[in-house]
Amino acid sequence: MYFQRTSSFEKWPEEKCSKILEFLDVMAAPPKSFRKEVLFSLNSLFGYNRTCFFLIDNQENLTDPVSLNIDDYYNKIYRLMIF
């Protein structure tokens, strides 16, 4: 059986590639607003309506969630369960 090796980018539509490049451009956001900018970009470019971005501490625990379109109530419940 013969498999032809092709670049994975050949299969992606140009629109998807441009969205990915636009998203990577956002990654250059200032560190203070980086996580919020990532969440806003995931929403506007890829349609992720509910997202959460955690930091990981030295013990590999999820900490300090920043969320988009997720009620604070659920963030509080998660913190109580994890911490």
Residue pairs with C-beta under 8 A, 6 or more apart in sequence:
9 17
19 45
19 46
22 41
22 45
23 41
23 42
23 45
23 46
26 37
26 38
26 41
27 34
27 38
29 37
29 38
35 53
35 66
36 66
36 68
38 53
39 51
39 52
39 53
39 66
39 67
39 68
40 68
42 48
42 51
42 68
43 49
43 51
43 68
43 69
49 68
49 69
50 67
50 68
50 69
50 70
51 67
51 68
51 69
51 70
52 65
52 66
52 67
52 68
52 70
52 75
53 65
53 66
53 67
54 62
54 63
54 64
54 65
54 66
55 62
55 63
55 64
56 62
56 63
57 63
61 82
61 83
62 82
63 83
65 75
65 78
65 79
67 75
